[in-house]
Amino acid sequence: MRRCFRPGLFVAAFVSIPVGCGQGEQAGEKAAALAEPAAAPTGHMVSQDAFIAPDPAPQSSFKAAAKVEPVVNAESYAKIVDNGFLRADQQPLSTFSIDVDTASYANVRRFLTQGMRPPKDAVRIEELINYFPYNYPPPSGDNAFAANVEFTGCPWNADHRLARIGLKGKEIKSEKRPLANLVFLLDVSGSMNSPKKLPLLKSALSMLVEQLGENDRVAVVVYAGAEGLALPSTSCENKQAILSALEGLAAGGSTNGGAGIVLAYETAVRNFIPGGTNRVILCTDGDFNVGVTSREALTSLIREKARSKVFLSVLGFGDGNLKDATMEQLADLGNGNYGYIDSLAEAKKVLVEQMSGTLVTIAKDVKIQVEFNPSKVGSYRLIGYENRVMAAEDFNNDAKDAGEIGAGHTVTALYEIVPPGAPVDPSVDPLKYAKPDVSAVSLGSPETLTVKVRFKAPEGDESKKIEQGFVDEGRGLPEASADFRFAAAVASFGMLLRDSPHKGAATFGKVAELAETGLGDDPSGYRREFLGLVRTASDHPDRSGPH
């Protein structure tokens, strides 16, 4: 069934960033340039030829008209203001929603491999850190995940400490993965008519289909000026029908994403598998320009549809008009994750290597609350997660939406800690009258902080809580684990790219040195690729992307 939506203005609290500065590419040349493949990224990236899908099969009756639309030469990112230091005696609680999104890292890589610095607001440090797997201890028994904390010296400020909180989700072997009811919601509008968009999208999803079992099901919903069911829910016993439906898609027309979202959720609900993986996978550049177009209306629509217990994942494609802010928020509200696919190598990472984590949610509405002991901590700041910070009272409020953890996912958060008695910010004089209100309980406790995690089962409505205290034993950076050192290097890198006021003594050279010591076991080469990006950023200090 199709539904009509009234057109609206695209209004959102994000910055619109022109792309292509310094590349000699004018807006009028953009459409013609679509036929020319861009330079392939380095590292584990594949050649540009791999971006181009094979010649399509006979066109689906649901394909959009093959009309090339002018590409808007602008990308949109939510404004980020770095978290500042907070006094532990006045604000001992730090609360945030977890985040397993990785889109920012792949997007930053895209800019750097094209010889440009990314826009500052494209750099979400938590997503850079969480792009990499870490060797955290797995949960025991039936627990959904395990939490651990490590402390050491801060590499960019010798007077500070650094705390790393790590969560590890339970692994689910492929043979024990719940049956999947997937709906591919695919943008086939004119803005997707580019080698790194629709052709790459089709190749990426074909890789996922090949990994699915015969009892899994896939439907394909497409949208351009209107929405359509390109393939009803089909058993993966007939993978060729699914692959043919993908190959037959072509791009053209405007973008009525809201109508497509409605049809995709209706299709998923109609084929709902109790206890299974019921998920819509939205693939788009995020350029919604027909029907429900405002960010507020789209997020309201997703919030409503999320009540169906169908989860939403969002995969971003392409450049030039990437609407990053919209896609990130849709994934957040849809109880899913947000990834950016810039190559077949990245598609393999997200949809093949990490398939269980991408598809299978083991805990939803996951919130972390850290309580700092004022007798051990003068002040602290959370690194990244700026758009995930929550009020302290939201931690116990089950009505408040939060992040999700997939099977096998690791989640990492870093806190920079200032010891008691040290100034919070050298640019601000110490307060004359305020005195720490340190209770007898905190004075008698050796704990530096307590980590509380609240979460719900994937289909549950009531949360559970786990809680544990941790002690900083004063270890130095050389004593830190390889995972800790690498995560700290990535955080330093993110602060440099953002030109953060808290970057301290960090330099690209120091980031590379620290990352080298944290390479550890790197079977997929992702950490070594990171080293290459650090050197690229260092080699091109003056060639910045738009800010």
LINFENMO-V424188 format. One record per residue. N is the residue number from 1. RES is the residue in one letter. PSI is psi in whole degrees, -180 to 180 (999 if undefined). Layout:
n->N res->RES psi->PSI
n->N res->RES psi->PSI
This chain:
n->1 res->M psi->137
n->2 res->R psi->148
n->3 res->R psi->146
n->4 res->C psi->145
n->5 res->F psi->144
n->6 res->R psi->136
n->7 res->P psi->151
n->8 res->G psi->170
n->9 res->L psi->148
n->10 res->F psi->101
n->11 res->V psi->128
n->12 res->A psi->155
n->13 res->A psi->66
n->14 res->F psi->167
n->15 res->V psi->139
n->16 res->S psi->126
n->17 res->I psi->118
n->18 res->P psi->139
n->19 res->V psi->144
n->20 res->G psi->0
n->21 res->C psi->136
n->22 res->G psi->3
n->23 res->Q psi->2
n->24 res->G psi->24
n->25 res->E psi->117
n->26 res->Q psi->160
n->27 res->A psi->-38
n->28 res->G psi->-21
n->29 res->E psi->-10
n->30 res->K psi->-46
n->31 res->A psi->-43
n->32 res->A psi->-34
n->33 res->A psi->-15
n->34 res->L psi->-30
n->35 res->A psi->-15
n->36 res->E psi->119
n->37 res->P psi->141
n->38 res->A psi->166
n->39 res->A psi->136
n->40 res->A psi->140
n->41 res->P psi->163
n->42 res->T psi->-164
n->43 res->G psi->-133
n->44 res->H psi->11
n->45 res->M psi->158
n->46 res->V psi->170
n->47 res->S psi->161
n->48 res->Q psi->-29
n->49 res->D psi->-31
n->50 res->A psi->-15
n->51 res->F psi->-21
n->52 res->I psi->121
n->53 res->A psi->160
n->54 res->P psi->165
n->55 res->D psi->131
n->56 res->P psi->155
n->57 res->A psi->175
n->58 res->P psi->138
n->59 res->Q psi->139
n->60 res->S psi->148
n->61 res->S psi->-11
n->62 res->F psi->5
n->63 res->K psi->153
n->64 res->A psi->162
n->65 res->A psi->137
n->66 res->A psi->75
n->67 res->K psi->128
n->68 res->V psi->120
n->69 res->E psi->149
n->70 res->P psi->139
n->71 res->V psi->128
n->72 res->V psi->123
n->73 res->N psi->63
n->74 res->A psi->143
n->75 res->E psi->150
n->76 res->S psi->128
n->77 res->Y psi->141
n->78 res->A psi->140
n->79 res->K psi->134
n->80 res->I psi->130
n->81 res->V psi->119
n->82 res->D psi->138
n->83 res->N psi->138
n->84 res->G psi->178
n->85 res->F psi->142
n->86 res->L psi->140
n->87 res->R psi->130
n->88 res->A psi->-28
n->89 res->D psi->-21
n->90 res->Q psi->-34
n->91 res->Q psi->76
n->92 res->P psi->-13
n->93 res->L psi->130
n->94 res->S psi->122
n->95 res->T psi->133
n->96 res->F psi->160
n->97 res->S psi->137
n->98 res->I psi->163
n->99 res->D psi->123
n->100 res->V psi->13
n->101 res->D psi->150
n->102 res->T psi->5
n->103 res->A psi->-40
n->104 res->S psi->-40
n->105 res->Y psi->-49
n->106 res->A psi->-35
n->107 res->N psi->-42
n->108 res->V psi->-42
n->109 res->R psi->-41
n->110 res->R psi->-46
n->111 res->F psi->-47
n->112 res->L psi->-39
n->113 res->T psi->-14
n->114 res->Q psi->7
n->115 res->G psi->20
n->116 res->M psi->152
n->117 res->R psi->142
n->118 res->P psi->156
n->119 res->P psi->143
n->120 res->K psi->-40
n->121 res->D psi->-6
n->122 res->A psi->-11
n->123 res->V psi->100
n->124 res->R psi->108
n->125 res->I psi->-37
n->126 res->E psi->-32
n->127 res->E psi->-31
n->128 res->L psi->-47
n->129 res->I psi->-45
n->130 res->N psi->-2
n->131 res->Y psi->-28
n->132 res->F psi->139
n->133 res->P psi->149
n->134 res->Y psi->153
n->135 res->N psi->62
n->136 res->Y psi->151
n->137 res->P psi->136
n->138 res->P psi->162
n->139 res->P psi->157
n->140 res->S psi->155
n->141 res->G psi->-135
n->142 res->D psi->9
n->143 res->N psi->142
n->144 res->A psi->-35
n->145 res->F psi->168
n->146 res->A psi->149
n->147 res->A psi->142
n->148 res->N psi->158
n->149 res->V psi->141
n->150 res->E psi->140
n->151 res->F psi->147
n->152 res->T psi->-178
n->153 res->G psi->154
n->154 res->C psi->122
n->155 res->P psi->-23
n->156 res->W psi->-2
n->157 res->N psi->104
n->158 res->A psi->-19
n->159 res->D psi->-5
n->160 res->H psi->168
n->161 res->R psi->162
n->162 res->L psi->128
n->163 res->A psi->134
n->164 res->R psi->122
n->165 res->I psi->125
n->166 res->G psi->132
n->167 res->L psi->140
n->168 res->K psi->118
n->169 res->G psi->152
n->170 res->K psi->145
n->171 res->E psi->146
n->172 res->I psi->117
n->173 res->K psi->149
n->174 res->S psi->-36
n->175 res->E psi->-15
n->176 res->K psi->6
n->177 res->R psi->136
n->178 res->P psi->154
n->179 res->L psi->146
n->180 res->A psi->134
n->181 res->N psi->98
n->182 res->L psi->142
n->183 res->V psi->115
n->184 res->F psi->116
n->185 res->L psi->106
n->186 res->L psi->129
n->187 res->D psi->115
n->188 res->V psi->28
n->189 res->S psi->173
n->190 res->G psi->-30
n->191 res->S psi->-14
n->192 res->M psi->6
n->193 res->N psi->75
n->194 res->S psi->145
n->195 res->P psi->-33
n->196 res->K psi->7
n->197 res->K psi->-99
n->198 res->L psi->-45
n->199 res->P psi->-42
n->200 res->L psi->-40
n->201 res->L psi->-48
n->202 res->K psi->-42
n->203 res->S psi->-40
n->204 res->A psi->-47
n->205 res->L psi->-29
n->206 res->S psi->-37
n->207 res->M psi->-41
n->208 res->L psi->-45
n->209 res->V psi->-39
n->210 res->E psi->-22
n->211 res->Q psi->-14
n->212 res->L psi->154
n->213 res->G psi->166
n->214 res->E psi->-20
n->215 res->N psi->-2
n->216 res->D psi->161
n->217 res->R psi->147
n->218 res->V psi->135
n->219 res->A psi->155
n->220 res->V psi->119
n->221 res->V psi->132
n->222 res->V psi->155
n->223 res->Y psi->141
n->224 res->A psi->-112
n->225 res->G psi->-27
n->226 res->A psi->168
n->227 res->E psi->158
n->228 res->G psi->154
n->229 res->L psi->98
n->230 res->A psi->-28
n->231 res->L psi->120
n->232 res->P psi->167
n->233 res->S psi->121
n->234 res->T psi->134
n->235 res->S psi->143
n->236 res->C psi->3
n->237 res->E psi->-27
n->238 res->N psi->60
n->239 res->K psi->-31
n->240 res->Q psi->-35
n->241 res->A psi->-39
n->242 res->I psi->-46
n->243 res->L psi->-38
n->244 res->S psi->-38
n->245 res->A psi->-38
n->246 res->L psi->-45
n->247 res->E psi->-28
n->248 res->G psi->2
n->249 res->L psi->144
n->250 res->A psi->158
n->251 res->A psi->144
n->252 res->G psi->152
n->253 res->G psi->-179
n->254 res->S psi->-174
n->255 res->T psi->99
n->256 res->N psi->72
n->257 res->G psi->-35
n->258 res->G psi->-45
n->259 res->A psi->-38
n->260 res->G psi->-40
n->261 res->I psi->-45
n->262 res->V psi->-49
n->263 res->L psi->-39
n->264 res->A psi->-46
n->265 res->Y psi->-40
n->266 res->E psi->-40
n->267 res->T psi->-42
n->268 res->A psi->-42
n->269 res->V psi->-38
n->270 res->R psi->-29
n->271 res->N psi->25
n->272 res->F psi->135
n->273 res->I psi->107
n->274 res->P psi->130
n->275 res->G psi->1
n->276 res->G psi->-173
n->277 res->T psi->109
n->278 res->N psi->108
n->279 res->R psi->138
n->280 res->V psi->132
n->281 res->I psi->105
n->282 res->L psi->124
n->283 res->C psi->120
n->284 res->T psi->168
n->285 res->D psi->0
n->286 res->G psi->9
n->287 res->D psi->79
n->288 res->F psi->120
n->289 res->N psi->7
n->290 res->V psi->149
n->291 res->G psi->-130
n->292 res->V psi->108
n->293 res->T psi->-27
n->294 res->S psi->146
n->295 res->R psi->-38
n->296 res->E psi->-44
n->297 res->A psi->-40
n->298 res->L psi->-44
n->299 res->T psi->-35
n->300 res->S psi->-41
n->301 res->L psi->-46
n->302 res->I psi->-40
n->303 res->R psi->-40
n->304 res->E psi->-45
n->305 res->K psi->-25
n->306 res->A psi->-22
n->307 res->R psi->-16
n->308 res->S psi->-6
n->309 res->K psi->15
n->310 res->V psi->127
n->311 res->F psi->160
n->312 res->L psi->128
n->313 res->S psi->148
n->314 res->V psi->129
n->315 res->L psi->121
n->316 res->G psi->147
n->317 res->F psi->148
n->318 res->G psi->-177
n->319 res->D psi->176
n->320 res->G psi->-42
n->321 res->N psi->34
n->322 res->L psi->122
n->323 res->K psi->72
n->324 res->D psi->-43
n->325 res->A psi->-43
n->326 res->T psi->-47
n->327 res->M psi->-39
n->328 res->E psi->-44
n->329 res->Q psi->-36
n->330 res->L psi->-43
n->331 res->A psi->-41
n->332 res->D psi->-48
n->333 res->L psi->-22
n->334 res->G psi->12
n->335 res->N psi->46
n->336 res->G psi->-168
n->337 res->N psi->166
n->338 res->Y psi->122
n->339 res->G psi->158
n->340 res->Y psi->126
n->341 res->I psi->111
n->342 res->D psi->-2
n->343 res->S psi->167
n->344 res->L psi->-30
n->345 res->A psi->-42
n->346 res->E psi->-38
n->347 res->A psi->-41
n->348 res->K psi->-42
n->349 res->K psi->-49
n->350 res->V psi->-42
n->351 res->L psi->-12
n->352 res->V psi->-63
n->353 res->E psi->-39
n->354 res->Q psi->32
n->355 res->M psi->-44
n->356 res->S psi->-43
n->357 res->G psi->-35
n->358 res->T psi->-38
n->359 res->L psi->-37
n->360 res->V psi->114
n->361 res->T psi->127
n->362 res->I psi->-18
n->363 res->A psi->139
n->364 res->K psi->168
n->365 res->D psi->51
n->366 res->V psi->121
n->367 res->K psi->146
n->368 res->I psi->135
n->369 res->Q psi->122
n->370 res->V psi->126
n->371 res->E psi->123
n->372 res->F psi->137
n->373 res->N psi->112
n->374 res->P psi->-19
n->375 res->S psi->-13
n->376 res->K psi->-19
n->377 res->V psi->123
n->378 res->G psi->-50
n->379 res->S psi->168
n->380 res->Y psi->161
n->381 res->R psi->140
n->382 res->L psi->129
n->383 res->I psi->115
n->384 res->G psi->-165
n->385 res->Y psi->25
n->386 res->E psi->-38
n->387 res->N psi->15
n->388 res->R psi->-2
n->389 res->V psi->139
n->390 res->M psi->159
n->391 res->A psi->151
n->392 res->A psi->-38
n->393 res->E psi->-17
n->394 res->D psi->-18
n->395 res->F psi->-41
n->396 res->N psi->6
n->397 res->N psi->105
n->398 res->D psi->-11
n->399 res->A psi->-14
n->400 res->K psi->125
n->401 res->D psi->147
n->402 res->A psi->-165
n->403 res->G psi->171
n->404 res->E psi->151
n->405 res->I psi->129
n->406 res->G psi->167
n->407 res->A psi->126
n->408 res->G psi->-3
n->409 res->H psi->147
n->410 res->T psi->144
n->411 res->V psi->130
n->412 res->T psi->136
n->413 res->A psi->138
n->414 res->L psi->138
n->415 res->Y psi->130
n->416 res->E psi->128
n->417 res->I psi->132
n->418 res->V psi->128
n->419 res->P psi->159
n->420 res->P psi->142
n->421 res->G psi->-18
n->422 res->A psi->149
n->423 res->P psi->141
n->424 res->V psi->-44
n->425 res->D psi->120
n->426 res->P psi->-22
n->427 res->S psi->-7
n->428 res->V psi->130
n->429 res->D psi->147
n->430 res->P psi->149
n->431 res->L psi->141
n->432 res->K psi->-38
n->433 res->Y psi->-27
n->434 res->A psi->131
n->435 res->K psi->141
n->436 res->P psi->133
n->437 res->D psi->81
n->438 res->V psi->118
n->439 res->S psi->164
n->440 res->A psi->-31
n->441 res->V psi->-46
n->442 res->S psi->-34
n->443 res->L psi->-32
n->444 res->G psi->-4
n->445 res->S psi->135
n->446 res->P psi->-9
n->447 res->E psi->138
n->448 res->T psi->-38
n->449 res->L psi->162
n->450 res->T psi->133
n->451 res->V psi->125
n->452 res->K psi->134
n->453 res->V psi->129
n->454 res->R psi->138
n->455 res->F psi->164
n->456 res->K psi->154
n->457 res->A psi->157
n->458 res->P psi->-36
n->459 res->E psi->15
n->460 res->G psi->166
n->461 res->D psi->-13
n->462 res->E psi->139
n->463 res->S psi->160
n->464 res->K psi->162
n->465 res->K psi->138
n->466 res->I psi->151
n->467 res->E psi->139
n->468 res->Q psi->140
n->469 res->G psi->153
n->470 res->F psi->148
n->471 res->V psi->132
n->472 res->D psi->114
n->473 res->E psi->7
n->474 res->G psi->21
n->475 res->R psi->147
n->476 res->G psi->169
n->477 res->L psi->-40
n->478 res->P psi->-23
n->479 res->E psi->-6
n->480 res->A psi->157
n->481 res->S psi->160
n->482 res->A psi->-40
n->483 res->D psi->-42
n->484 res->F psi->-48
n->485 res->R psi->-38
n->486 res->F psi->-44
n->487 res->A psi->-40
n->488 res->A psi->-37
n->489 res->A psi->-42
n->490 res->V psi->-40
n->491 res->A psi->-43
n->492 res->S psi->-43
n->493 res->F psi->-46
n->494 res->G psi->-41
n->495 res->M psi->-36
n->496 res->L psi->-44
n->497 res->L psi->-34
n->498 res->R psi->-7
n->499 res->D psi->49
n->500 res->S psi->142
n->501 res->P psi->-9
n->502 res->H psi->15
n->503 res->K psi->-16
n->504 res->G psi->-130
n->505 res->A psi->14
n->506 res->A psi->141
n->507 res->T psi->162
n->508 res->F psi->-35
n->509 res->G psi->-44
n->510 res->K psi->-36
n->511 res->V psi->-46
n->512 res->A psi->-43
n->513 res->E psi->-44
n->514 res->L psi->-42
n->515 res->A psi->-37
n->516 res->E psi->-40
n->517 res->T psi->-13
n->518 res->G psi->15
n->519 res->L psi->-42
n->520 res->G psi->-146
n->521 res->D psi->116
n->522 res->D psi->67
n->523 res->P psi->-31
n->524 res->S psi->-8
n->525 res->G psi->11
n->526 res->Y psi->-37
n->527 res->R psi->-38
n->528 res->R psi->-35
n->529 res->E psi->-39
n->530 res->F psi->-43
n->531 res->L psi->-39
n->532 res->G psi->-39
n->533 res->L psi->-38
n->534 res->V psi->-45
n->535 res->R psi->-36
n->536 res->T psi->-45
n->537 res->A psi->-38
n->538 res->S psi->-34
n->539 res->D psi->-19
n->540 res->H psi->60
n->541 res->P psi->-23
n->542 res->D psi->-9
n->543 res->R psi->86
n->544 res->S psi->148
n->545 res->G psi->178
n->546 res->P psi->142
n->547 res->H psi->999
